[in-house]
Amino acid sequence: MQHGIDISGWNSVNDWNAVRGDGIEFASIKVTQGDYYTNPQRASQADNARRAGVVAGGYHFADPQVSVAANVATFVRELNFLGLSGSGSFAPMLDIENSPSEGINWNPDNSNAFVSQFIQEFRRQAGVRQIAVYANLSFWNSILRPNEWADDGVFVWLALYNGDPGNTGGYQHPRLAVHQHTSGGYVPGISGNVDKNVTLGAFSLDSLRIDGSAPTSPPSGPPAPPQDSDTYTVQAGDTLSGIAARFGVSWQELAQINGLADPNIIHPGQVLRIHGGGGQPAGGSGYTVQAGDTLSGIGAKLGVDWPAIASLNGLGSPYTIYPGQVLQIPAGGGAPAPAPRTYTVQAGDSLSVIGERLGVDWRGIASANGISSPFVIYPGQVLRY
């Protein structure tokens, strides 16, 4: 997992060496929007990032009110001008998100047609095969259909602001390569908040560069399970039914053995038990993992030795757990009511924008926080959802 940022003209970076010193290895810089906007800070941001040893790339905010060819031409012109279309630069990124105030609204029909055409036209104009497509979890779940256009030169970039790098909220795709996990990150050398990102799974920074190396192991093709294995480590692109088929068991059995409340949600790196001991131990109970939980913290809450929880659930070092995961708890432990998830309002936020980021209905957020029309929220306000 390697760390990066994405920035626009709104971000003030005053010390790129400090940024690099904080472990930031890549930066995606907004360079264009539609055929009518260029970021006035784009040249200094790209040049200073590269001087500090940060791998720089450019991104384009798409506008379907403008032709695909015009969107691409504007983006390619600026990438070439900035030297961001050359070998070794971070993969160019296409940003697909709504901006109602500018008349930018996406739906399943216009978005997928646009993205597919953009990729083809970009490759024709730029002569660059690699491109990333960025969208939030709600878009990936209900609007975008990457299986129609995401070949082995396309990277899926997920925005899910959960503050948990690498936790993709259950979303999976063989080309899922980058997770934007916060819009409120702090990085030395940058004034104010900044978007922070991490690479995922087999996708390293090298594989995300133009003309970079392929992922170290194919994300969509995990190795065959060893004979007589009792555990399996989930790979990117896996499904519970697919894993079950490899081992000759039913997905229902795997879900029961591993205490999975939702069989559609498994995570790369998660260790699943395959055989034996299905279900909950006699006298035991279950606990649903919340954001920020650790095994030791859960053990302390429930009065149970955390290594016993790890052993019962087949968890080994580094003892990774995920929000929404259901853990079996040894007899003697009980699960308290889960703590509500929270989100801190940022400048420019609205309930609908927050809902899209978090993949929940904004009206549910309003109801949970006693907010009614005209639905006013304030920066710094902590919302439950």
C-alpha positions as CSV (number, residue, x, y, z in Angstrom):
1,M,0.0,0.0,0.0
2,Q,1.5,3.3,-1.1
3,H,0.2,6.7,-0.3
4,G,-0.7,9.7,-2.5
5,I,-2.8,12.8,-2.8
6,D,-5.0,14.5,-5.4
7,I,-5.1,18.2,-5.6
8,S,-6.6,21.1,-7.6
9,G,-6.2,24.8,-7.9
10,W,-7.9,25.1,-4.5
11,N,-5.0,23.4,-2.7
12,S,-2.1,25.5,-1.6
13,V,1.1,23.4,-1.4
14,N,4.0,25.4,0.1
15,D,6.6,22.7,0.7
16,W,6.6,19.6,-1.6
17,N,9.7,18.3,0.2
18,A,7.6,18.1,3.4
19,V,4.9,16.4,1.5
20,R,7.3,13.8,0.2
21,G,8.8,13.4,3.7
22,D,5.4,12.5,5.0
23,G,5.4,9.4,2.9
24,I,3.4,10.8,0.0
25,E,4.7,9.1,-3.2
26,F,2.2,10.2,-5.9
27,A,0.0,13.2,-6.7
28,S,-2.8,13.4,-9.2
29,I,-3.3,17.1,-10.2
30,K,-6.4,18.5,-11.7
31,V,-5.4,20.1,-15.0
32,T,-8.6,20.6,-17.0
33,Q,-12.4,20.5,-17.0
34,G,-14.6,20.1,-20.0
35,D,-13.1,22.2,-22.8
36,Y,-13.2,25.5,-20.9
37,Y,-11.0,25.3,-17.8
38,T,-7.4,24.8,-16.9
39,N,-6.0,24.9,-13.3
40,P,-3.9,28.0,-13.0
41,Q,-1.6,26.2,-10.5
42,R,-1.1,23.1,-12.7
43,A,2.4,23.9,-13.9
44,S,3.9,24.8,-10.6
45,Q,2.2,21.9,-8.8
46,A,3.5,19.4,-11.4
47,D,7.0,20.7,-11.6
48,N,7.5,21.1,-7.8
49,A,6.0,17.7,-7.1
50,R,8.5,16.1,-9.5
51,R,11.4,18.0,-8.1
52,A,10.6,16.7,-4.6
53,G,10.5,13.1,-5.9
54,V,6.7,12.8,-5.9
55,V,5.4,11.0,-9.0
56,A,3.0,13.4,-10.7
57,G,0.0,12.8,-12.9
58,G,-2.9,14.8,-14.2
59,Y,-6.7,14.4,-14.0
60,H,-9.6,15.8,-16.0
61,F,-13.1,16.7,-14.6
62,A,-15.5,15.4,-17.2
63,D,-18.4,17.4,-18.6
64,P,-20.9,15.6,-20.7
65,Q,-22.3,18.9,-22.0
66,V,-19.2,19.1,-24.1
67,S,-18.3,16.5,-26.8
68,V,-16.0,13.6,-25.8
69,A,-13.5,14.7,-28.4
70,A,-13.3,18.2,-27.0
71,N,-12.9,17.0,-23.4
72,V,-10.1,14.7,-24.6
73,A,-8.4,17.3,-26.7
74,T,-8.3,19.8,-23.9
75,F,-6.9,17.2,-21.4
76,V,-4.3,15.8,-23.8
77,R,-3.1,19.3,-24.8
78,E,-2.4,20.2,-21.2
79,L,-0.9,16.8,-20.3
80,N,1.6,17.2,-23.1
81,F,2.3,20.8,-22.1
82,L,3.0,19.7,-18.5
83,G,5.0,16.6,-19.5
84,L,2.5,14.4,-17.8
85,S,1.8,12.2,-20.7
86,G,5.3,10.7,-20.8
87,S,6.6,7.4,-19.6
88,G,6.9,7.3,-15.8
89,S,4.2,9.8,-15.0
90,F,1.3,8.7,-12.8
91,A,-1.7,7.4,-14.8
92,P,-4.0,10.1,-16.2
93,M,-7.3,10.1,-14.5
94,L,-10.9,10.8,-15.7
95,D,-13.0,12.2,-12.9
96,I,-16.7,11.3,-13.1
97,E,-18.8,13.1,-10.5
98,N,-21.9,15.4,-10.5
99,S,-21.7,19.1,-10.3
100,P,-25.3,20.3,-10.4
101,S,-24.5,24.0,-10.2
102,E,-22.5,23.6,-13.5
103,G,-25.2,21.4,-15.1
104,I,-23.0,18.2,-14.8
105,N,-25.3,15.3,-14.0
106,W,-24.5,11.6,-14.8
107,N,-26.8,8.6,-15.2
108,P,-26.1,5.0,-16.2
109,D,-26.7,5.8,-19.9
110,N,-24.7,8.9,-20.5
111,S,-21.8,8.0,-18.1
112,N,-20.9,4.6,-19.5
113,A,-21.1,5.8,-23.1
114,F,-19.0,8.8,-22.3
115,V,-16.3,6.9,-20.4
116,S,-16.0,4.2,-23.0
117,Q,-15.7,6.8,-25.8
118,F,-13.3,8.9,-23.7
119,I,-10.9,6.0,-23.2
120,Q,-10.8,5.2,-26.9
121,E,-10.4,8.8,-27.9
122,F,-7.8,9.5,-25.2
123,R,-5.7,6.5,-26.4
124,R,-6.0,7.7,-30.0
125,Q,-5.0,11.4,-29.2
126,A,-2.5,10.8,-26.5
127,G,-0.9,7.5,-27.5
128,V,-1.2,6.4,-23.9
129,R,-2.9,3.2,-22.9
130,Q,-3.1,3.6,-19.2
131,I,-6.0,5.6,-17.7
132,A,-7.8,5.7,-14.4
133,V,-11.5,6.3,-13.9
134,Y,-12.5,8.0,-10.6
135,A,-16.0,7.9,-9.0
136,N,-17.6,7.5,-5.6
137,L,-19.0,4.3,-4.2
138,S,-22.6,5.2,-5.1
139,F,-21.5,5.7,-8.7
140,W,-19.6,2.4,-8.9
141,N,-22.5,0.6,-7.3
142,S,-25.4,2.0,-9.3
143,I,-24.2,4.0,-12.3
144,L,-20.9,3.0,-13.8
145,R,-20.5,-0.5,-15.4
146,P,-16.7,-1.0,-15.6
147,N,-17.0,-4.5,-17.0
148,E,-18.2,-2.8,-20.3
149,W,-15.0,-0.7,-20.7
150,A,-12.3,-1.5,-18.1
151,D,-9.7,-3.5,-19.9
152,D,-6.2,-4.2,-18.6
153,G,-5.1,-0.6,-19.3
154,V,-7.9,0.9,-17.1
155,F,-7.6,1.4,-13.4
156,V,-10.7,1.8,-11.1
157,W,-10.3,4.6,-8.6
158,L,-12.8,4.5,-5.7
159,A,-13.8,7.5,-3.5
160,L,-15.1,6.3,-0.2
161,Y,-14.4,8.7,2.7
162,N,-14.2,6.3,5.6
163,G,-10.8,7.3,7.0
164,D,-9.8,3.6,6.6
165,P,-7.2,3.3,3.9
166,G,-7.8,0.1,1.9
167,N,-11.3,-0.6,3.2
168,T,-13.4,-0.3,0.0
169,G,-16.7,-0.8,1.8
170,G,-17.2,-4.2,0.1
171,Y,-16.8,-2.9,-3.4
172,Q,-14.7,-5.2,-5.6
173,H,-13.4,-5.2,-9.1
174,P,-10.4,-6.9,-10.7
175,R,-9.1,-3.4,-11.8
176,L,-9.7,-1.7,-8.5
177,A,-6.4,0.0,-7.9
178,V,-6.8,3.2,-5.8
179,H,-8.9,4.2,-2.8
180,Q,-9.4,7.8,-1.9
181,H,-10.2,7.4,1.8
182,T,-10.6,11.0,3.0
183,S,-11.1,14.6,1.8
184,G,-10.0,16.0,5.1
185,G,-6.5,14.7,5.3
186,Y,-3.5,16.5,6.8
187,V,-0.2,16.5,5.1
188,P,2.8,18.7,6.2
189,G,3.5,21.3,3.5
190,I,-0.1,21.7,2.5
191,S,-2.3,24.4,3.9
192,G,-5.7,23.0,4.9
193,N,-7.3,19.7,4.1
194,V,-6.3,17.5,1.2
195,D,-7.6,14.3,-0.5
196,K,-5.6,11.3,0.4
197,N,-5.3,8.0,-1.5
198,V,-3.7,4.6,-1.3
199,T,-2.9,1.9,-3.9
200,L,-4.7,-1.4,-3.5
201,G,-3.8,-5.0,-3.6
202,A,-1.4,-6.0,-6.3
203,F,-1.4,-2.5,-7.9
204,S,1.8,-0.8,-6.9
205,L,2.9,2.7,-7.8
206,D,5.1,1.2,-10.5
207,S,2.1,-0.5,-12.1
208,L,0.1,2.8,-12.0
209,R,2.7,4.7,-14.0
210,I,2.5,5.3,-17.7
211,D,4.3,2.3,-19.3
212,G,4.8,0.9,-15.8
213,S,5.1,-2.7,-14.9
214,A,2.1,-5.0,-14.7
215,P,0.7,-5.9,-11.2
216,T,2.9,-8.3,-9.4
217,S,0.1,-10.9,-9.4
218,P,-3.0,-10.8,-11.6
219,P,-5.8,-9.3,-9.5
220,S,-8.4,-11.3,-11.2
221,G,-6.7,-14.7,-11.1
222,P,-5.7,-15.8,-7.6
223,P,-3.6,-18.9,-7.3
224,A,-5.3,-22.3,-6.9
225,P,-5.9,-23.1,-3.3
226,P,-3.4,-25.6,-1.7
227,Q,-4.6,-29.1,-1.1
228,D,-6.3,-29.7,2.2
229,S,-6.1,-26.0,3.2
230,D,-8.3,-24.9,6.1
231,T,-8.0,-21.2,5.3
232,Y,-8.0,-19.0,2.2
233,T,-6.9,-15.4,1.9
234,V,-9.3,-13.4,-0.2
235,Q,-7.8,-11.8,-3.4
236,A,-9.0,-8.8,-5.3
237,G,-11.9,-9.8,-7.5
238,D,-12.9,-12.8,-5.4
239,T,-16.5,-13.7,-4.6
240,L,-17.7,-16.0,-1.9
241,S,-19.4,-18.3,-4.5
242,G,-16.2,-18.4,-6.6
243,I,-14.1,-19.3,-3.5
244,A,-16.6,-22.0,-2.6
245,A,-16.5,-23.5,-6.1
246,R,-12.6,-23.7,-5.9
247,F,-12.8,-25.7,-2.6
248,G,-15.9,-27.8,-3.5
249,V,-18.1,-26.3,-0.7
250,S,-21.2,-24.2,-0.8
251,W,-21.0,-20.4,-0.3
252,Q,-23.7,-20.7,2.3
253,E,-21.4,-23.0,4.3
254,L,-18.6,-20.5,4.0
255,A,-20.8,-17.6,5.1
256,Q,-21.9,-19.6,8.2
257,I,-18.5,-20.8,9.2
258,N,-17.0,-17.3,8.9
259,G,-20.0,-15.4,10.5
260,L,-20.6,-13.3,7.3
261,A,-23.8,-11.3,7.7
262,D,-23.7,-10.3,4.0
263,P,-22.2,-12.9,1.7
264,N,-21.6,-10.2,-0.9
265,I,-19.1,-8.4,1.3
266,I,-15.6,-9.9,1.5
267,H,-12.3,-8.0,1.4
268,P,-8.9,-8.6,-0.1
269,G,-6.6,-9.9,2.6
270,Q,-9.4,-11.3,4.7
271,V,-8.7,-14.9,5.9
272,L,-11.7,-17.2,5.5
273,R,-12.0,-20.6,7.2
274,I,-13.0,-23.3,4.7
275,H,-13.7,-26.5,6.7
276,G,-15.3,-27.5,9.9
277,G,-16.7,-25.8,13.0
278,G,-19.4,-24.0,11.1
279,G,-21.7,-21.7,12.9
280,Q,-21.4,-20.0,16.3
281,P,-19.9,-21.8,19.3
282,A,-22.2,-23.0,22.0
283,G,-22.9,-20.2,24.4
284,G,-21.1,-17.7,22.2
285,S,-22.3,-14.5,20.5
286,G,-21.6,-12.3,17.5
287,Y,-20.3,-8.8,17.2
288,T,-20.4,-6.6,14.1
289,V,-17.2,-4.6,13.6
290,Q,-17.5,-0.8,13.5
291,A,-15.2,1.7,11.9
292,G,-12.2,2.2,14.1
293,D,-12.5,-1.1,15.9
294,T,-9.5,-3.3,16.8
295,L,-9.5,-6.8,18.1
296,S,-8.0,-5.6,21.4
297,G,-10.6,-2.9,21.7
298,I,-13.4,-5.3,21.0
299,G,-12.0,-7.7,23.5
300,A,-11.9,-5.0,26.1
301,K,-15.5,-4.0,25.4
302,L,-16.8,-7.5,25.7
303,G,-14.5,-8.7,28.5
304,V,-12.9,-11.4,26.3
305,D,-9.3,-12.1,25.6
306,W,-8.7,-10.7,22.1
307,P,-6.4,-13.6,21.0
308,A,-9.4,-15.9,21.7
309,I,-11.5,-13.9,19.3
310,A,-8.8,-14.0,16.7
311,S,-8.4,-17.8,17.1
312,L,-12.1,-18.4,16.9
313,N,-12.5,-16.4,13.7
314,G,-9.3,-17.7,12.0
315,L,-7.5,-14.4,12.1
316,G,-3.8,-14.3,12.0
317,S,-1.2,-11.5,12.0
318,P,-1.7,-8.6,11.1
319,Y,-5.2,-9.3,12.5
320,T,-7.1,-7.2,10.0
321,I,-10.8,-6.7,10.5
322,Y,-13.4,-4.7,8.5
323,P,-16.4,-2.6,9.4
324,G,-19.5,-4.8,8.8
325,Q,-17.6,-8.0,9.5
326,V,-19.4,-10.3,12.0
327,L,-17.0,-11.8,14.5
328,Q,-17.9,-14.8,16.6
329,I,-17.3,-14.1,20.3
330,P,-16.3,-16.8,22.8
331,A,-18.7,-17.7,25.5
332,G,-18.8,-15.1,28.2
333,G,-18.7,-12.1,25.9
334,G,-21.6,-10.1,24.7
335,A,-22.0,-7.5,22.0
336,P,-23.1,-4.0,23.0
337,A,-25.2,-1.9,20.6
338,P,-22.9,-0.7,17.8
339,A,-21.7,2.8,18.0
340,P,-23.1,5.1,15.3
341,R,-20.8,6.0,12.4
342,T,-20.0,9.7,12.1
343,Y,-18.9,12.2,9.4
344,T,-17.5,15.7,10.0
345,V,-18.9,18.3,7.6
346,Q,-16.4,20.0,5.4
347,A,-16.7,23.4,3.7
348,G,-18.8,23.2,0.6
349,D,-20.6,20.0,1.7
350,S,-24.3,19.3,1.3
351,L,-26.3,16.4,2.6
352,S,-26.7,15.0,-0.9
353,V,-23.0,15.3,-1.6
354,I,-22.2,13.6,1.7
355,G,-24.7,10.8,1.0
356,E,-23.0,10.2,-2.4
357,R,-19.6,10.0,-0.8
358,L,-20.7,7.6,1.9
359,G,-23.0,5.5,-0.2
360,V,-26.1,6.2,1.9
361,D,-29.4,8.0,1.4
362,W,-29.0,11.7,2.4
363,R,-32.5,11.7,3.8
364,G,-31.5,9.0,6.2
365,I,-28.6,11.2,7.4
366,A,-31.1,14.1,7.8
367,S,-33.5,11.9,9.8
368,A,-30.7,10.5,12.1
369,N,-29.6,14.0,13.0
370,G,-32.9,15.7,13.3
371,I,-32.3,18.0,10.3
372,S,-35.3,19.2,8.3
373,S,-35.9,21.6,5.4
374,P,-34.0,23.7,4.4
375,F,-31.4,21.1,5.5
376,V,-28.7,23.5,6.7
377,I,-25.4,22.0,7.8
378,Y,-22.2,23.7,9.0
379,P,-18.5,22.9,8.6
380,G,-17.3,21.1,11.7
381,Q,-20.7,19.6,12.4
382,V,-20.5,15.9,13.3
383,L,-23.3,13.9,11.6
384,R,-24.4,10.4,12.5
385,Y,-25.2,8.0,9.7
